[in-house]
Amino acid sequence: MAKGYWVSVYPAISDPERLTAYDKLAGPAVRAGGGRLLSRGARVVAHEAGITQRVVLIEFDSFEQAVAAYESEAYQKALVALPEGFERDFRITEGID
């Protein structure tokens, strides 16, 4: 079965304190949904239209598990903690089996 991944890129972080509030809620929700944090805010080399700001990569045992974790009540509560007007590019993608 192919794994599932959350990929998030944050073009700008204007209110780091509110992002911390989100992290405190999102981390436990992701772990409860079976997610494993692979990368967060590590060094980035961007090419073409790439963004060097915060990049987050989370792995799940399946694509379905990744979607279910996003839709979970716990993660939806975490989303409420994101600051107003906060911008991120978030995707759920299926890995290669």
C-alpha positions as CSV (number, residue, x, y, z in Angstrom):
1,M,0.0,0.0,0.0
2,A,1.3,3.4,-0.9
3,K,2.1,5.9,1.9
4,G,0.4,9.2,2.2
5,Y,2.1,12.6,2.8
6,W,1.2,16.0,4.0
7,V,3.3,18.7,2.4
8,S,3.0,22.2,3.7
9,V,4.9,25.3,2.6
10,Y,4.5,28.6,4.4
11,P,5.4,31.6,2.1
12,A,5.4,34.0,5.1
13,I,5.0,33.7,8.8
14,S,3.8,37.1,10.1
15,D,2.7,35.9,13.6
16,P,5.0,33.2,15.0
17,E,3.2,33.1,18.4
18,R,-0.1,32.1,16.7
19,L,1.8,29.5,14.7
20,T,3.1,28.0,18.0
21,A,-0.5,27.7,19.2
22,Y,-1.4,25.8,16.1
23,D,1.7,23.5,16.5
24,K,0.7,22.6,20.0
25,L,-2.7,21.4,18.8
26,A,-1.7,20.0,15.4
27,G,1.2,17.8,16.7
28,P,-0.9,15.6,18.9
29,A,-3.7,15.5,16.2
30,V,-1.2,14.3,13.6
31,R,0.3,11.7,15.9
32,A,-3.1,10.4,16.9
33,G,-3.9,10.1,13.2
34,G,-0.8,8.0,12.6
35,G,1.4,10.7,11.2
36,R,5.2,10.9,11.5
37,L,7.0,14.3,11.2
38,L,9.8,13.9,8.7
39,S,10.9,17.5,8.3
40,R,9.9,20.9,9.7
41,G,11.7,24.1,9.1
42,A,15.0,22.4,8.2
43,R,17.4,23.8,5.7
44,V,15.9,24.3,2.2
45,V,17.5,25.0,-1.1
46,A,14.8,26.3,-3.5
47,H,15.0,26.2,-7.2
48,E,12.8,27.8,-9.9
49,A,9.7,29.2,-8.1
50,G,10.5,27.4,-4.9
51,I,10.0,28.9,-1.5
52,T,12.7,28.8,1.2
53,Q,10.4,29.5,4.1
54,R,9.1,26.8,6.5
55,V,8.5,23.5,4.8
56,V,6.7,20.6,6.7
57,L,6.6,17.0,5.5
58,I,4.6,14.4,7.4
59,E,4.3,10.7,6.5
60,F,1.3,8.4,7.0
61,D,1.0,4.6,6.4
62,S,-1.5,5.3,3.6
63,F,-3.1,8.1,1.6
64,E,-6.5,7.3,3.2
65,Q,-5.0,7.7,6.6
66,A,-3.5,11.0,5.6
67,V,-6.9,12.3,4.4
68,A,-8.6,11.0,7.5
69,A,-6.1,12.7,9.8
70,Y,-6.7,16.0,8.1
71,E,-10.5,15.6,8.4
72,S,-10.3,14.5,12.0
73,E,-12.0,16.6,14.7
74,A,-8.7,17.1,16.5
75,Y,-6.9,18.5,13.4
76,Q,-9.9,20.7,12.5
77,K,-9.6,22.3,15.9
78,A,-5.9,22.9,15.2
79,L,-6.7,24.7,12.0
80,V,-8.8,27.2,13.9
81,A,-5.6,28.3,15.7
82,L,-4.0,29.5,12.5
83,P,-3.8,33.3,12.4
84,E,-6.2,35.3,10.3
85,G,-5.0,35.7,6.7
86,F,-2.3,33.1,7.3
87,E,-1.0,31.7,4.0
88,R,0.3,28.2,3.3
89,D,0.4,25.8,0.5
90,F,-0.9,22.5,1.9
91,R,-1.3,19.2,-0.1
92,I,-2.0,15.6,0.7
93,T,-0.2,13.4,-1.8
94,E,0.0,9.6,-2.4
95,G,3.5,8.1,-2.4
96,I,4.7,5.6,-4.9
97,D,4.0,2.0,-3.8
